[in-house]
Amino acid sequence: MKNGAGSFTAERIEELRKSVDLSDIPEIADFSEGHLRNWKPAKKAVSFRIDLDNLEWLQSAGIKGYQKKMNAVIRWAKQHGCPLAAL
């Protein structure tokens, strides 16, 4: 006798799907923070100049990973409505 999802028939799967209530689960519309396991946003290599004091601040907890921190700062500013026109 098989155990697990591999032993379900198409009819049984359809029956189970109809009986599941998803009304209390919010739909994920914004995947920018990587809500899905093993999902990573698309990235592109760019080159730009950064003031040394800002670079030192990003590297203050260790030189490795400062680019991820910079990306997190930009994402935070975008999500909190930082007005680019005012800069």
PDB file of N, CA, C and O in Angstrom, chain B, residues numbered from 101:
ATOM      1  N   MET B 101       0.833  -1.189   0.000  1.00  0.00           N
ATOM      2  CA  MET B 101       0.000   0.000   0.000  1.00  0.00           C
ATOM      3  C   MET B 101       0.871   1.243   0.000  1.00  0.00           C
ATOM      4  O   MET B 101       1.802   1.352   0.797  1.00  0.00           O
ATOM      5  N   LYS B 102       0.576   2.171  -0.882  1.00  0.00           N
ATOM      6  CA  LYS B 102       1.338   3.412  -0.962  1.00  0.00           C
ATOM      7  C   LYS B 102       0.821   4.417   0.057  1.00  0.00           C
ATOM      8  O   LYS B 102      -0.370   4.458   0.362  1.00  0.00           O
ATOM      9  N   ASN B 103       1.731   5.220   0.572  1.00  0.00           N
ATOM     10  CA  ASN B 103       1.367   6.338   1.446  1.00  0.00           C
ATOM     11  C   ASN B 103       1.873   7.619   0.820  1.00  0.00           C
ATOM     12  O   ASN B 103       2.911   7.616   0.158  1.00  0.00           O
ATOM     13  N   GLY B 104       1.169   8.699   1.015  1.00  0.00           N
ATOM     14  CA  GLY B 104       1.643   9.980   0.525  1.00  0.00           C
ATOM     15  C   GLY B 104       0.837  10.490  -0.649  1.00  0.00           C
ATOM     16  O   GLY B 104      -0.093   9.837  -1.121  1.00  0.00           O
ATOM     17  N   ALA B 105       1.217  11.678  -1.113  1.00  0.00           N
ATOM     18  CA  ALA B 105       0.473  12.360  -2.164  1.00  0.00           C
ATOM     19  C   ALA B 105       0.556  11.636  -3.498  1.00  0.00           C
ATOM     20  O   ALA B 105      -0.325  11.821  -4.337  1.00  0.00           O
ATOM     21  N   GLY B 106       1.569  10.827  -3.726  1.00  0.00           N
ATOM     22  CA  GLY B 106       1.723  10.122  -4.980  1.00  0.00           C
ATOM     23  C   GLY B 106       0.639   9.086  -5.230  1.00  0.00           C
ATOM     24  O   GLY B 106       0.422   8.669  -6.368  1.00  0.00           O
ATOM     25  N   SER B 107      -0.043   8.669  -4.167  1.00  0.00           N
ATOM     26  CA  SER B 107      -1.074   7.649  -4.316  1.00  0.00           C
ATOM     27  C   SER B 107      -2.457   8.235  -4.582  1.00  0.00           C
ATOM     28  O   SER B 107      -3.403   7.474  -4.785  1.00  0.00           O
ATOM     29  N   PHE B 108      -2.610   9.553  -4.589  1.00  0.00           N
ATOM     30  CA  PHE B 108      -3.918  10.181  -4.824  1.00  0.00           C
ATOM     31  C   PHE B 108      -4.292  10.115  -6.300  1.00  0.00           C
ATOM     32  O   PHE B 108      -3.444  10.261  -7.179  1.00  0.00           O
ATOM     33  N   THR B 109      -5.556   9.895  -6.549  1.00  0.00           N
ATOM     34  CA  THR B 109      -6.067   9.945  -7.910  1.00  0.00           C
ATOM     35  C   THR B 109      -6.420  11.390  -8.245  1.00  0.00           C
ATOM     36  O   THR B 109      -6.520  12.235  -7.355  1.00  0.00           O
ATOM     37  N   ALA B 110      -6.608  11.667  -9.525  1.00  0.00           N
ATOM     38  CA  ALA B 110      -6.982  13.024  -9.938  1.00  0.00           C
ATOM     39  C   ALA B 110      -8.313  13.429  -9.323  1.00  0.00           C
ATOM     40  O   ALA B 110      -8.501  14.585  -8.942  1.00  0.00           O
ATOM     41  N   GLU B 111      -9.244  12.467  -9.225  1.00  0.00           N
ATOM     42  CA  GLU B 111     -10.551  12.766  -8.627  1.00  0.00           C
ATOM     43  C   GLU B 111     -10.411  13.126  -7.153  1.00  0.00           C
ATOM     44  O   GLU B 111     -11.064  14.052  -6.672  1.00  0.00           O
ATOM     45  N   ARG B 112      -9.551  12.387  -6.428  1.00  0.00           N
ATOM     46  CA  ARG B 112      -9.353  12.653  -4.996  1.00  0.00           C
ATOM     47  C   ARG B 112      -8.702  14.023  -4.789  1.00  0.00           C
ATOM     48  O   ARG B 112      -9.077  14.744  -3.864  1.00  0.00           O
ATOM     49  N   ILE B 113      -7.751  14.386  -5.618  1.00  0.00           N
ATOM     50  CA  ILE B 113      -7.098  15.696  -5.525  1.00  0.00           C
ATOM     51  C   ILE B 113      -8.113  16.799  -5.758  1.00  0.00           C
ATOM     52  O   ILE B 113      -8.123  17.791  -5.030  1.00  0.00           O
ATOM     53  N   GLU B 114      -8.966  16.645  -6.757  1.00  0.00           N
ATOM     54  CA  GLU B 114      -9.996  17.645  -7.040  1.00  0.00           C
ATOM     55  C   GLU B 114     -10.966  17.764  -5.873  1.00  0.00           C
ATOM     56  O   GLU B 114     -11.380  18.869  -5.523  1.00  0.00           O
ATOM     57  N   GLU B 115     -11.329  16.653  -5.275  1.00  0.00           N
ATOM     58  CA  GLU B 115     -12.230  16.649  -4.118  1.00  0.00           C
ATOM     59  C   GLU B 115     -11.602  17.394  -2.937  1.00  0.00           C
ATOM     60  O   GLU B 115     -12.274  18.169  -2.256  1.00  0.00           O
ATOM     61  N   LEU B 116     -10.321  17.154  -2.703  1.00  0.00           N
ATOM     62  CA  LEU B 116      -9.618  17.829  -1.608  1.00  0.00           C
ATOM     63  C   LEU B 116      -9.508  19.332  -1.856  1.00  0.00           C
ATOM     64  O   LEU B 116      -9.662  20.130  -0.931  1.00  0.00           O
ATOM     65  N   ARG B 117      -9.244  19.713  -3.098  1.00  0.00           N
ATOM     66  CA  ARG B 117      -9.129  21.142  -3.419  1.00  0.00           C
ATOM     67  C   ARG B 117     -10.440  21.883  -3.185  1.00  0.00           C
ATOM     68  O   ARG B 117     -10.437  23.027  -2.730  1.00  0.00           O
ATOM     69  N   LYS B 118     -11.560  21.233  -3.497  1.00  0.00           N
ATOM     70  CA  LYS B 118     -12.878  21.861  -3.293  1.00  0.00           C
ATOM     71  C   LYS B 118     -13.197  22.036  -1.819  1.00  0.00           C
ATOM     72  O   LYS B 118     -13.939  22.950  -1.458  1.00  0.00           O
ATOM     73  N   SER B 119     -12.659  21.188  -0.965  1.00  0.00           N
ATOM     74  CA  SER B 119     -12.993  21.238   0.456  1.00  0.00           C
ATOM     75  C   SER B 119     -12.084  22.175   1.261  1.00  0.00           C
ATOM     76  O   SER B 119     -12.337  22.394   2.446  1.00  0.00           O
ATOM     77  N   VAL B 120     -11.051  22.725   0.657  1.00  0.00           N
ATOM     78  CA  VAL B 120     -10.128  23.603   1.366  1.00  0.00           C
ATOM     79  C   VAL B 120     -10.633  25.036   1.320  1.00  0.00           C
ATOM     80  O   VAL B 120     -10.933  25.564   0.250  1.00  0.00           O
ATOM     81  N   ASP B 121     -10.726  25.671   2.505  1.00  0.00           N
ATOM     82  CA  ASP B 121     -11.178  27.055   2.602  1.00  0.00           C
ATOM     83  C   ASP B 121      -9.960  27.971   2.695  1.00  0.00           C
ATOM     84  O   ASP B 121      -9.236  27.939   3.690  1.00  0.00           O
ATOM     85  N   LEU B 122      -9.727  28.789   1.661  1.00  0.00           N
ATOM     86  CA  LEU B 122      -8.575  29.699   1.626  1.00  0.00           C
ATOM     87  C   LEU B 122      -8.977  31.150   1.899  1.00  0.00           C
ATOM     88  O   LEU B 122      -8.185  32.064   1.672  1.00  0.00           O
ATOM     89  N   SER B 123     -10.193  31.363   2.382  1.00  0.00           N
ATOM     90  CA  SER B 123     -10.687  32.729   2.555  1.00  0.00           C
ATOM     91  C   SER B 123      -9.928  33.513   3.620  1.00  0.00           C
ATOM     92  O   SER B 123      -9.914  34.743   3.568  1.00  0.00           O
ATOM     93  N   ASP B 124      -9.297  32.844   4.584  1.00  0.00           N
ATOM     94  CA  ASP B 124      -8.584  33.552   5.647  1.00  0.00           C
ATOM     95  C   ASP B 124      -7.097  33.720   5.354  1.00  0.00           C
ATOM     96  O   ASP B 124      -6.352  34.194   6.213  1.00  0.00           O
ATOM     97  N   ILE B 125      -6.656  33.344   4.164  1.00  0.00           N
ATOM     98  CA  ILE B 125      -5.251  33.467   3.785  1.00  0.00           C
ATOM     99  C   ILE B 125      -5.113  34.599   2.772  1.00  0.00           C
ATOM    100  O   ILE B 125      -5.715  34.537   1.701  1.00  0.00           O
ATOM    101  N   PRO B 126      -4.324  35.645   3.093  1.00  0.00           N
ATOM    102  CA  PRO B 126      -4.178  36.749   2.138  1.00  0.00           C
ATOM    103  C   PRO B 126      -3.409  36.318   0.897  1.00  0.00           C
ATOM    104  O   PRO B 126      -2.456  35.542   0.974  1.00  0.00           O
ATOM    105  N   GLU B 127      -3.842  36.834  -0.243  1.00  0.00           N
ATOM    106  CA  GLU B 127      -3.155  36.538  -1.490  1.00  0.00           C
ATOM    107  C   GLU B 127      -1.862  37.339  -1.548  1.00  0.00           C
ATOM    108  O   GLU B 127      -1.850  38.523  -1.210  1.00  0.00           O
ATOM    109  N   ILE B 128      -0.789  36.714  -1.967  1.00  0.00           N
ATOM    110  CA  ILE B 128       0.492  37.400  -2.099  1.00  0.00           C
ATOM    111  C   ILE B 128       0.531  38.040  -3.479  1.00  0.00           C
ATOM    112  O   ILE B 128       0.552  37.350  -4.498  1.00  0.00           O
ATOM    113  N   ALA B 129       0.542  39.375  -3.497  1.00  0.00           N
ATOM    114  CA  ALA B 129       0.575  40.094  -4.766  1.00  0.00           C
ATOM    115  C   ALA B 129       1.950  40.694  -5.038  1.00  0.00           C
ATOM    116  O   ALA B 129       2.305  40.938  -6.191  1.00  0.00           O
ATOM    117  N   ASP B 130       2.727  40.933  -3.980  1.00  0.00           N
ATOM    118  CA  ASP B 130       4.038  41.555  -4.126  1.00  0.00           C
ATOM    119  C   ASP B 130       5.109  40.549  -3.724  1.00  0.00           C
ATOM    120  O   ASP B 130       5.246  40.226  -2.545  1.00  0.00           O
ATOM    121  N   PHE B 131       5.861  40.057  -4.690  1.00  0.00           N
ATOM    122  CA  PHE B 131       6.891  39.070  -4.418  1.00  0.00           C
ATOM    123  C   PHE B 131       8.274  39.702  -4.309  1.00  0.00           C
ATOM    124  O   PHE B 131       9.279  38.994  -4.376  1.00  0.00           O
ATOM    125  N   SER B 132       8.342  41.009  -4.144  1.00  0.00           N
ATOM    126  CA  SER B 132       9.642  41.690  -4.144  1.00  0.00           C
ATOM    127  C   SER B 132      10.499  41.336  -2.939  1.00  0.00           C
ATOM    128  O   SER B 132      11.720  41.479  -2.995  1.00  0.00           O
ATOM    129  N   GLU B 133       9.893  40.879  -1.855  1.00  0.00           N
ATOM    130  CA  GLU B 133      10.687  40.524  -0.684  1.00  0.00           C
ATOM    131  C   GLU B 133      11.015  39.040  -0.636  1.00  0.00           C
ATOM    132  O   GLU B 133      11.562  38.559   0.357  1.00  0.00           O
ATOM    133  N   GLY B 134      10.692  38.316  -1.685  1.00  0.00           N
ATOM    134  CA  GLY B 134      11.033  36.898  -1.735  1.00  0.00           C
ATOM    135  C   GLY B 134      10.227  36.061  -0.764  1.00  0.00           C
ATOM    136  O   GLY B 134      10.804  35.306   0.019  1.00  0.00           O
ATOM    137  N   HIS B 135       8.908  36.174  -0.793  1.00  0.00           N
ATOM    138  CA  HIS B 135       8.064  35.427   0.118  1.00  0.00           C
ATOM    139  C   HIS B 135       8.138  33.928  -0.110  1.00  0.00           C
ATOM    140  O   HIS B 135       7.940  33.157   0.829  1.00  0.00           O
ATOM    141  N   LEU B 136       8.412  33.502  -1.303  1.00  0.00           N
ATOM    142  CA  LEU B 136       8.435  32.079  -1.595  1.00  0.00           C
ATOM    143  C   LEU B 136       9.784  31.487  -1.239  1.00  0.00           C
ATOM    144  O   LEU B 136      10.827  32.113  -1.430  1.00  0.00           O
ATOM    145  N   ARG B 137       9.747  30.273  -0.720  1.00  0.00           N
ATOM    146  CA  ARG B 137      10.980  29.599  -0.344  1.00  0.00           C
ATOM    147  C   ARG B 137      11.832  29.367  -1.594  1.00  0.00           C
ATOM    148  O   ARG B 137      11.324  28.920  -2.622  1.00  0.00           O
ATOM    149  N   ASN B 138      13.083  29.663  -1.505  1.00  0.00           N
ATOM    150  CA  ASN B 138      14.052  29.489  -2.587  1.00  0.00           C
ATOM    151  C   ASN B 138      13.811  30.415  -3.776  1.00  0.00           C
ATOM    152  O   ASN B 138      14.443  30.239  -4.818  1.00  0.00           O
ATOM    153  N   TRP B 139      12.939  31.368  -3.656  1.00  0.00           N
ATOM    154  CA  TRP B 139      12.697  32.313  -4.743  1.00  0.00           C
ATOM    155  C   TRP B 139      13.598  33.514  -4.533  1.00  0.00           C
ATOM    156  O   TRP B 139      13.682  34.051  -3.429  1.00  0.00           O
ATOM    157  N   LYS B 140      14.263  33.929  -5.583  1.00  0.00           N
ATOM    158  CA  LYS B 140      15.142  35.088  -5.494  1.00  0.00           C
ATOM    159  C   LYS B 140      14.749  36.079  -6.577  1.00  0.00           C
ATOM    160  O   LYS B 140      14.479  35.686  -7.712  1.00  0.00           O
ATOM    161  N   PRO B 141      14.714  37.372  -6.232  1.00  0.00           N
ATOM    162  CA  PRO B 141      14.380  38.360  -7.261  1.00  0.00           C
ATOM    163  C   PRO B 141      15.474  38.432  -8.321  1.00  0.00           C
ATOM    164  O   PRO B 141      16.638  38.142  -8.046  1.00  0.00           O
ATOM    165  N   ALA B 142      15.094  38.815  -9.519  1.00  0.00           N
ATOM    166  CA  ALA B 142      16.065  38.959 -10.601  1.00  0.00           C
ATOM    167  C   ALA B 142      17.052  40.069 -10.252  1.00  0.00           C
ATOM    168  O   ALA B 142      16.668  41.083  -9.669  1.00  0.00           O
ATOM    169  N   LYS B 143      18.288  39.884 -10.598  1.00  0.00           N
ATOM    170  CA  LYS B 143      19.323  40.874 -10.292  1.00  0.00           C
ATOM    171  C   LYS B 143      20.095  41.219 -11.551  1.00  0.00           C
ATOM    172  O   LYS B 143      20.158  40.439 -12.501  1.00  0.00           O
ATOM    173  N   LYS B 144      20.681  42.410 -11.533  1.00  0.00           N
ATOM    174  CA  LYS B 144      21.501  42.852 -12.647  1.00  0.00           C
ATOM    175  C   LYS B 144      22.732  43.541 -12.075  1.00  0.00           C
ATOM    176  O   LYS B 144      22.620  44.358 -11.161  1.00  0.00           O
ATOM    177  N   ALA B 145      23.891  43.219 -12.602  1.00  0.00           N
ATOM    178  CA  ALA B 145      25.127  43.850 -12.154  1.00  0.00           C
ATOM    179  C   ALA B 145      25.184  45.272 -12.696  1.00  0.00           C
ATOM    180  O   ALA B 145      24.982  45.501 -13.888  1.00  0.00           O
ATOM    181  N   VAL B 146      25.460  46.227 -11.807  1.00  0.00           N
ATOM    182  CA  VAL B 146      25.627  47.623 -12.203  1.00  0.00           C
ATOM    183  C   VAL B 146      26.878  48.171 -11.537  1.00  0.00           C
ATOM    184  O   VAL B 146      27.378  47.611 -10.561  1.00  0.00           O
ATOM    185  N   SER B 147      27.361  49.250 -12.069  1.00  0.00           N
ATOM    186  CA  SER B 147      28.529  49.901 -11.508  1.00  0.00           C
ATOM    187  C   SER B 147      28.190  51.366 -11.275  1.00  0.00           C
ATOM    188  O   SER B 147      27.666  52.032 -12.168  1.00  0.00           O
ATOM    189  N   PHE B 148      28.486  51.875 -10.071  1.00  0.00           N
ATOM    190  CA  PHE B 148      28.245  53.283  -9.782  1.00  0.00           C
ATOM    191  C   PHE B 148      29.203  53.744  -8.695  1.00  0.00           C
ATOM    192  O   PHE B 148      29.841  52.936  -8.021  1.00  0.00           O
ATOM    193  N   ARG B 149      29.289  55.035  -8.542  1.00  0.00           N
ATOM    194  CA  ARG B 149      30.170  55.613  -7.523  1.00  0.00           C
ATOM    195  C   ARG B 149      29.355  55.903  -6.267  1.00  0.00           C
ATOM    196  O   ARG B 149      28.210  56.349  -6.337  1.00  0.00           O
ATOM    197  N   ILE B 150      29.982  55.634  -5.102  1.00  0.00           N
ATOM    198  CA  ILE B 150      29.314  55.850  -3.824  1.00  0.00           C
ATOM    199  C   ILE B 150      30.276  56.622  -2.919  1.00  0.00           C
ATOM    200  O   ILE B 150      31.479  56.365  -2.932  1.00  0.00           O
ATOM    201  N   ASP B 151      29.761  57.549  -2.150  1.00  0.00           N
ATOM    202  CA  ASP B 151      30.595  58.307  -1.218  1.00  0.00           C
ATOM    203  C   ASP B 151      31.226  57.359  -0.206  1.00  0.00           C
ATOM    204  O   ASP B 151      30.600  56.392   0.230  1.00  0.00           O
ATOM    205  N   LEU B 152      32.476  57.648   0.163  1.00  0.00           N
ATOM    206  CA  LEU B 152      33.200  56.750   1.058  1.00  0.00           C
ATOM    207  C   LEU B 152      32.526  56.590   2.411  1.00  0.00           C
ATOM    208  O   LEU B 152      32.543  55.496   2.974  1.00  0.00           O
ATOM    209  N   ASP B 153      31.930  57.656   2.950  1.00  0.00           N
ATOM    210  CA  ASP B 153      31.279  57.531   4.255  1.00  0.00           C
ATOM    211  C   ASP B 153      30.076  56.591   4.183  1.00  0.00           C
ATOM    212  O   ASP B 153      29.810  55.849   5.130  1.00  0.00           O
ATOM    213  N   ASN B 154      29.355  56.619   3.073  1.00  0.00           N
ATOM    214  CA  ASN B 154      28.224  55.700   2.912  1.00  0.00           C
ATOM    215  C   ASN B 154      28.703  54.258   2.754  1.00  0.00           C
ATOM    216  O   ASN B 154      28.095  53.338   3.301  1.00  0.00           O
ATOM    217  N   LEU B 155      29.779  54.060   2.016  1.00  0.00           N
ATOM    218  CA  LEU B 155      30.337  52.725   1.845  1.00  0.00           C
ATOM    219  C   LEU B 155      30.831  52.177   3.178  1.00  0.00           C
ATOM    220  O   LEU B 155      30.593  51.012   3.496  1.00  0.00           O
ATOM    221  N   GLU B 156      31.518  53.009   3.958  1.00  0.00           N
ATOM    222  CA  GLU B 156      32.007  52.577   5.268  1.00  0.00           C
ATOM    223  C   GLU B 156      30.850  52.206   6.191  1.00  0.00           C
ATOM    224  O   GLU B 156      30.956  51.261   6.973  1.00  0.00           O
ATOM    225  N   TRP B 157      29.745  52.948   6.102  1.00  0.00           N
ATOM    226  CA  TRP B 157      28.570  52.648   6.921  1.00  0.00           C
ATOM    227  C   TRP B 157      27.975  51.291   6.529  1.00  0.00           C
ATOM    228  O   TRP B 157      27.613  50.493   7.393  1.00  0.00           O
ATOM    229  N   LEU B 158      27.877  51.039   5.217  1.00  0.00           N
ATOM    230  CA  LEU B 158      27.345  49.759   4.754  1.00  0.00           C
ATOM    231  C   LEU B 158      28.260  48.599   5.143  1.00  0.00           C
ATOM    232  O   LEU B 158      27.783  47.496   5.413  1.00  0.00           O
ATOM    233  N   GLN B 159      29.559  48.840   5.174  1.00  0.00           N
ATOM    234  CA  GLN B 159      30.522  47.797   5.497  1.00  0.00           C
ATOM    235  C   GLN B 159      30.815  47.706   6.993  1.00  0.00           C
ATOM    236  O   GLN B 159      31.647  46.893   7.396  1.00  0.00           O
ATOM    237  N   SER B 160      30.164  48.506   7.821  1.00  0.00           N
ATOM    238  CA  SER B 160      30.485  48.584   9.247  1.00  0.00           C
ATOM    239  C   SER B 160      30.305  47.249   9.975  1.00  0.00           C
ATOM    240  O   SER B 160      30.998  47.001  10.962  1.00  0.00           O
ATOM    241  N   ALA B 161      29.410  46.399   9.525  1.00  0.00           N
ATOM    242  CA  ALA B 161      29.217  45.102  10.172  1.00  0.00           C
ATOM    243  C   ALA B 161      30.006  44.008   9.455  1.00  0.00           C
ATOM    244  O   ALA B 161      29.769  42.822   9.681  1.00  0.00           O
ATOM    245  N   GLY B 162      30.920  44.395   8.611  1.00  0.00           N
ATOM    246  CA  GLY B 162      31.728  43.432   7.868  1.00  0.00           C
ATOM    247  C   GLY B 162      31.685  43.765   6.390  1.00  0.00           C
ATOM    248  O   GLY B 162      30.636  44.122   5.854  1.00  0.00           O
ATOM    249  N   ILE B 163      32.821  43.648   5.740  1.00  0.00           N
ATOM    250  CA  ILE B 163      32.916  44.021   4.327  1.00  0.00           C
ATOM    251  C   ILE B 163      32.029  43.113   3.476  1.00  0.00           C
ATOM    252  O   ILE B 163      31.422  43.573   2.509  1.00  0.00           O
ATOM    253  N   LYS B 164      31.950  41.844   3.822  1.00  0.00           N
ATOM    254  CA  LYS B 164      31.151  40.912   3.028  1.00  0.00           C
ATOM    255  C   LYS B 164      29.664  41.200   3.252  1.00  0.00           C
ATOM    256  O   LYS B 164      29.228  41.376   4.390  1.00  0.00           O
ATOM    257  N   GLY B 165      28.903  41.245   2.186  1.00  0.00           N
ATOM    258  CA  GLY B 165      27.464  41.429   2.282  1.00  0.00           C
ATOM    259  C   GLY B 165      26.990  42.867   2.208  1.00  0.00           C
ATOM    260  O   GLY B 165      25.797  43.117   2.384  1.00  0.00           O
ATOM    261  N   TYR B 166      27.868  43.819   1.958  1.00  0.00           N
ATOM    262  CA  TYR B 166      27.438  45.218   1.934  1.00  0.00           C
ATOM    263  C   TYR B 166      26.514  45.505   0.752  1.00  0.00           C
ATOM    264  O   TYR B 166      25.683  46.410   0.827  1.00  0.00           O
ATOM    265  N   GLN B 167      26.648  44.746  -0.337  1.00  0.00           N
ATOM    266  CA  GLN B 167      25.769  44.971  -1.488  1.00  0.00           C
ATOM    267  C   GLN B 167      24.339  44.549  -1.160  1.00  0.00           C
ATOM    268  O   GLN B 167      23.392  45.200  -1.601  1.00  0.00           O
ATOM    269  N   LYS B 168      24.168  43.476  -0.395  1.00  0.00           N
ATOM    270  CA  LYS B 168      22.834  43.065   0.044  1.00  0.00           C
ATOM    271  C   LYS B 168      22.233  44.125   0.952  1.00  0.00           C
ATOM    272  O   LYS B 168      21.038  44.408   0.876  1.00  0.00           O
ATOM    273  N   LYS B 169      23.061  44.713   1.814  1.00  0.00           N
ATOM    274  CA  LYS B 169      22.570  45.771   2.702  1.00  0.00           C
ATOM    275  C   LYS B 169      22.139  46.985   1.900  1.00  0.00           C
ATOM    276  O   LYS B 169      21.114  47.597   2.200  1.00  0.00           O
ATOM    277  N   MET B 170      22.917  47.340   0.877  1.00  0.00           N
ATOM    278  CA  MET B 170      22.574  48.478   0.036  1.00  0.00           C
ATOM    279  C   MET B 170      21.251  48.217  -0.679  1.00  0.00           C
ATOM    280  O   MET B 170      20.417  49.117  -0.783  1.00  0.00           O
ATOM    281  N   ASN B 171      21.055  47.011  -1.166  1.00  0.00           N
ATOM    282  CA  ASN B 171      19.816  46.645  -1.828  1.00  0.00           C
ATOM    283  C   ASN B 171      18.643  46.731  -0.845  1.00  0.00           C
ATOM    284  O   ASN B 171      17.561  47.187  -1.215  1.00  0.00           O
ATOM    285  N   ALA B 172      18.849  46.297   0.404  1.00  0.00           N
ATOM    286  CA  ALA B 172      17.798  46.363   1.420  1.00  0.00           C
ATOM    287  C   ALA B 172      17.437  47.814   1.744  1.00  0.00           C
ATOM    288  O   ALA B 172      16.265  48.124   1.953  1.00  0.00           O
ATOM    289  N   VAL B 173      18.433  48.705   1.787  1.00  0.00           N
ATOM    290  CA  VAL B 173      18.176  50.127   2.052  1.00  0.00           C
ATOM    291  C   VAL B 173      17.352  50.734   0.917  1.00  0.00           C
ATOM    292  O   VAL B 173      16.409  51.486   1.163  1.00  0.00           O
ATOM    293  N   ILE B 174      17.707  50.409  -0.318  1.00  0.00           N
ATOM    294  CA  ILE B 174      16.959  50.926  -1.477  1.00  0.00           C
ATOM    295  C   ILE B 174      15.533  50.383  -1.472  1.00  0.00           C
ATOM    296  O   ILE B 174      14.589  51.126  -1.737  1.00  0.00           O
ATOM    297  N   ARG B 175      15.369  49.094  -1.174  1.00  0.00           N
ATOM    298  CA  ARG B 175      14.032  48.502  -1.127  1.00  0.00           C
ATOM    299  C   ARG B 175      13.186  49.161  -0.031  1.00  0.00           C
ATOM    300  O   ARG B 175      12.010  49.454  -0.249  1.00  0.00           O
ATOM    301  N   TRP B 176      13.782  49.394   1.150  1.00  0.00           N
ATOM    302  CA  TRP B 176      13.064  50.047   2.238  1.00  0.00           C
ATOM    303  C   TRP B 176      12.596  51.438   1.807  1.00  0.00           C
ATOM    304  O   TRP B 176      11.447  51.808   2.049  1.00  0.00           O
ATOM    305  N   ALA B 177      13.481  52.210   1.168  1.00  0.00           N
ATOM    306  CA  ALA B 177      13.122  53.554   0.709  1.00  0.00           C
ATOM    307  C   ALA B 177      11.989  53.498  -0.305  1.00  0.00           C
ATOM    308  O   ALA B 177      11.083  54.330  -0.266  1.00  0.00           O
ATOM    309  N   LYS B 178      12.028  52.540  -1.200  1.00  0.00           N
ATOM    310  CA  LYS B 178      10.983  52.390  -2.218  1.00  0.00           C
ATOM    311  C   LYS B 178       9.643  52.048  -1.566  1.00  0.00           C
ATOM    312  O   LYS B 178       8.613  52.613  -1.934  1.00  0.00           O
ATOM    313  N   GLN B 179       9.651  51.131  -0.605  1.00  0.00           N
ATOM    314  CA  GLN B 179       8.412  50.698   0.035  1.00  0.00           C
ATOM    315  C   GLN B 179       7.835  51.743   0.979  1.00  0.00           C
ATOM    316  O   GLN B 179       6.641  51.715   1.278  1.00  0.00           O
ATOM    317  N   HIS B 180       8.659  52.652   1.444  1.00  0.00           N
ATOM    318  CA  HIS B 180       8.186  53.683   2.365  1.00  0.00           C
ATOM    319  C   HIS B 180       7.974  55.032   1.682  1.00  0.00           C
ATOM    320  O   HIS B 180       7.866  56.061   2.349  1.00  0.00           O
ATOM    321  N   GLY B 181       7.915  55.025   0.365  1.00  0.00           N
ATOM    322  CA  GLY B 181       7.559  56.226  -0.382  1.00  0.00           C
ATOM    323  C   GLY B 181       8.599  57.310  -0.403  1.00  0.00           C
ATOM    324  O   GLY B 181       8.246  58.490  -0.400  1.00  0.00           O
ATOM    325  N   CYS B 182       9.861  56.963  -0.422  1.00  0.00           N
ATOM    326  CA  CYS B 182      10.913  57.968  -0.503  1.00  0.00           C
ATOM    327  C   CYS B 182      10.771  58.731  -1.825  1.00  0.00           C
ATOM    328  O   CYS B 182      10.830  58.123  -2.894  1.00  0.00           O
ATOM    329  N   PRO B 183      10.589  60.028  -1.764  1.00  0.00           N
ATOM    330  CA  PRO B 183      10.369  60.791  -2.997  1.00  0.00           C
ATOM    331  C   PRO B 183      11.679  61.042  -3.758  1.00  0.00           C
ATOM    332  O   PRO B 183      12.512  61.837  -3.323  1.00  0.00           O
ATOM    333  N   LEU B 184      11.849  60.373  -4.871  1.00  0.00           N
ATOM    334  CA  LEU B 184      13.049  60.546  -5.671  1.00  0.00           C
ATOM    335  C   LEU B 184      13.159  61.965  -6.242  1.00  0.00           C
ATOM    336  O   LEU B 184      14.263  62.486  -6.398  1.00  0.00           O
ATOM    337  N   ALA B 185      12.040  62.575  -6.546  1.00  0.00           N
ATOM    338  CA  ALA B 185      12.054  63.916  -7.120  1.00  0.00           C
ATOM    339  C   ALA B 185      12.633  64.943  -6.157  1.00  0.00           C
ATOM    340  O   ALA B 185      13.162  65.969  -6.583  1.00  0.00           O
ATOM    341  N   ALA B 186      12.533  64.665  -4.849  1.00  0.00           N
ATOM    342  CA  ALA B 186      13.042  65.603  -3.844  1.00  0.00           C
ATOM    343  C   ALA B 186      14.538  65.483  -3.640  1.00  0.00           C
ATOM    344  O   ALA B 186      15.142  66.343  -2.999  1.00  0.00           O
ATOM    345  N   LEU B 187      15.147  64.439  -4.167  1.00  0.00           N
ATOM    346  CA  LEU B 187      16.592  64.238  -3.960  1.00  0.00           C
ATOM    347  C   LEU B 187      17.425  65.042  -4.923  1.00  0.00           C
ATOM    348  O   LEU B 187      18.654  64.981  -4.877  1.00  0.00           O
TER     349      LEU B 187
END
